[in-house]
Amino acid sequence: MKKKIKKSTVSSFVNYGIVIVLYTIFQILSSTGSLTRQVSGLLIPVCAYIVMALSLNLVVGISGELSLGHAGFMSIGAFSGVIVSAMLQNSVTAGPLRLFIAIVVGAVFAALAGFLIGIPVLRLKGDYLAIVTLAFGEIIKNVINCIYVGVDASGLHIGFESIDALKMDETGRTIIDGPIGAAGIKTISTFLAGAILILVALFIIQNLVRSRTGRAIMAIRDNRIAAEACGLSVVKYKLTAFVISASIAGAAGALYALNYSTVVAKKFDFNTSILILVFVVLGGIGSLRGSMIAAAVLVVLPEMLRAFSDYRMLVYAIVLVIVMILTNNQNAKTIFRNIKLKFSRKGDI
């Protein structure tokens, strides 16, 4: 007697397979010199934004809450990862190991920030929650703009006045210079690390959704009053999803920042949070696969439209509108569903 494999398990492995196949294809193209410098430069940012879209989908799609400050967690992971990488530059010479440590540290600091922010914020609902998360995202950006960080033989120096106020010795070097940001970063991010991070994010989120905790989170999303009546702690489970989401966003931030020689806090402002939310909405709220596809397409599309010069953002906006109409039109959904059924495998697996 054949044991039937759950549909959710099949879907999870399909997601893993898509990432692995695309990584393999792009690696082959890169090794043969078939990729342009423009496309090669987008591979790591695309990976980072895919991870960000997955992390936000955990809050918006799985938990059912609207967060407008998700880029704040990305910035915490980015700058903490940059600081750790700079500190370990002489002691840990292996780039992949230093990148791994930076990503882990970025994830931990972002998770800590998510926990501290989530405790008061997740007691709110609806528009109030969205407004407060937006405010926290902007607060994080402005705090980072005021931080000065340097390192010398005696260790790490942190201040809020100026680099000179840190009083470093002759061996000292600047890591973060207030609003100027972090400059002179040793770029160590790789496409392989980005692909692995996507797989890890998928693994964490998909297993969380299928777990008892995930079912509790979705029960609260579907009917908060009924869930509370059953004895579920709303704040506890929502905070769990929020912290995990923040942690994944912090890891993505570290990967993203260590791909550039210069990073500024302005990059992680409200516009970036909205961009990530667009990935989630266009890909389908709650759909991890849709978020991955939307993030990849919408990050690459503006660069591919540079040939249109002044009209490229207009074309980009038109594409967004068309996609929104198609994904929210019942007739279009029926057509896509019929196509999916036509090509899907029939019978038991």
FENKA-V155245 format. One record per helix or strand. SS is the DSSP state (a for helix, b for strand). FROM is the first residue (numbers start at 1). LEN is the number of residues. Records with the same first field share a line. If there is no record, write none. Layout:
SS->FROM-LEN ; FROM-LEN
This chain:
a->7-25 ; 37-27 ; 70-18 ; 95-27 ; 126-20 ; 164-3 ; 178-3 ; 191-20 ; 212-11 ; 224-6 ; 234-24 ; 265-4 ; 270-14 ; 288-40 ; 330-14
b->148-5 ; 155-5 ; 173-5 ; 182-2 ; 262-2
